[in-house]
Amino acid sequence: MKTKLLNLLLYLIVLAADFYLLPVAAQNTGAAMLLMLCVMPLVAFVTGVAYGLCNGFSLLLPLITLLLFIPTIFIYYNASAWAYAPFYAAVVLAGNGVGRLFHKKR
């Protein structure tokens, strides 16, 4: 279990930067919507694919992604952002599944 968490660490750092640093760059509502609907899901998807390529499939990554996003709701957003937590977890899950497909062929 310890090695599994160590394998996750780099990807969780990328996701934490995605969720905690990118919202600071939003200057207005339009930029915030662009970040939340395009840029952040793309980073989450690519992170899931990269993890799947290197380590195979893990349900732990989307679960931790969900838990990692929840504090940002209270820091940057309002209650309407609760829907994004399972959305980002699903995006990472989909990316992880795609990466797993190619991991098998390596």
C-alpha positions as CSV (number, residue, x, y, z in Angstrom):
1,M,0.0,0.0,0.0
2,K,2.9,2.4,0.8
3,T,4.4,2.0,-2.7
4,K,1.0,2.5,-4.3
5,L,0.7,5.8,-2.4
6,L,4.2,6.8,-3.4
7,N,3.4,6.1,-7.0
8,L,0.3,8.4,-6.7
9,L,2.3,11.3,-5.1
10,L,3.5,12.9,-8.3
11,Y,0.1,12.8,-9.9
12,L,-1.6,14.1,-6.8
13,I,0.9,17.0,-6.8
14,V,-0.1,17.9,-10.4
15,L,-3.8,17.6,-9.5
16,A,-3.3,19.8,-6.4
17,A,-1.6,22.4,-8.5
18,D,-4.4,22.1,-11.0
19,F,-7.1,22.7,-8.3
20,Y,-5.3,25.1,-6.0
21,L,-3.1,27.2,-8.2
22,L,-5.0,27.6,-11.5
23,P,-8.1,29.4,-9.9
24,V,-5.8,32.1,-8.7
25,A,-5.1,33.0,-12.4
26,A,-8.8,33.7,-13.0
27,Q,-9.2,37.4,-13.4
28,N,-13.0,37.4,-14.1
29,T,-16.0,35.1,-14.3
30,G,-15.3,34.3,-18.0
31,A,-11.8,33.2,-17.2
32,A,-12.9,31.2,-14.2
33,M,-15.5,29.4,-16.4
34,L,-12.9,28.7,-19.1
35,L,-10.5,27.3,-16.4
36,M,-13.2,25.1,-14.7
37,L,-14.8,23.8,-17.8
38,C,-11.8,23.4,-20.2
39,V,-8.3,23.7,-18.7
40,M,-8.7,22.0,-15.4
41,P,-10.6,19.0,-16.8
42,L,-7.9,18.7,-19.5
43,V,-5.1,18.7,-16.9
44,A,-7.1,16.1,-14.8
45,F,-7.7,13.9,-17.8
46,V,-4.0,14.0,-19.0
47,T,-2.9,13.3,-15.4
48,G,-5.2,10.2,-15.3
49,V,-3.9,9.0,-18.7
50,A,-0.3,9.5,-17.5
51,Y,-1.0,7.5,-14.3
52,G,-2.7,4.7,-16.3
53,L,0.2,4.5,-18.8
54,C,2.8,4.2,-16.1
55,N,1.0,2.3,-13.3
56,G,-2.2,0.8,-14.7
57,F,-5.7,1.2,-13.3
58,S,-6.4,2.5,-9.8
59,L,-9.7,3.6,-8.2
60,L,-7.7,5.3,-5.5
61,L,-6.6,8.2,-7.9
62,P,-10.2,9.3,-8.7
63,L,-11.2,9.0,-5.1
64,I,-8.4,11.1,-3.9
65,T,-9.1,13.6,-6.7
66,L,-12.6,13.9,-5.3
67,L,-11.3,14.5,-1.8
68,L,-8.6,16.9,-3.1
69,F,-11.1,19.1,-4.9
70,I,-13.6,19.5,-2.0
71,P,-11.5,22.1,0.0
72,T,-11.3,24.3,-3.0
73,I,-15.0,24.7,-3.0
74,F,-14.7,26.6,0.3
75,I,-11.5,28.4,-0.7
76,Y,-12.4,29.7,-4.2
77,Y,-16.0,28.9,-5.2
78,N,-19.5,28.7,-3.7
79,A,-21.9,25.9,-3.1
80,S,-22.7,25.5,-6.8
81,A,-19.2,24.1,-7.3
82,W,-20.1,20.8,-5.5
83,A,-21.1,19.3,-8.8
84,Y,-17.5,19.7,-10.1
85,A,-16.0,17.3,-7.5
86,P,-17.6,14.1,-8.9
87,F,-17.1,15.6,-12.4
88,Y,-13.3,15.9,-12.0
89,A,-13.2,12.4,-10.3
90,A,-15.0,11.0,-13.4
91,V,-12.6,12.8,-15.7
92,V,-9.6,11.3,-13.9
93,L,-11.3,7.9,-13.9
94,A,-11.9,8.1,-17.7
95,G,-8.3,9.2,-18.3
96,N,-7.0,6.4,-16.0
97,G,-9.0,3.9,-18.0
98,V,-7.7,5.2,-21.3
99,G,-4.1,5.1,-20.0
100,R,-4.7,1.5,-18.7
101,L,-5.6,0.4,-22.2
102,F,-2.3,1.5,-23.5
103,H,-0.4,0.3,-20.4
104,K,-1.5,-3.2,-21.2
105,K,0.0,-3.0,-24.7
106,R,3.5,-1.9,-23.5
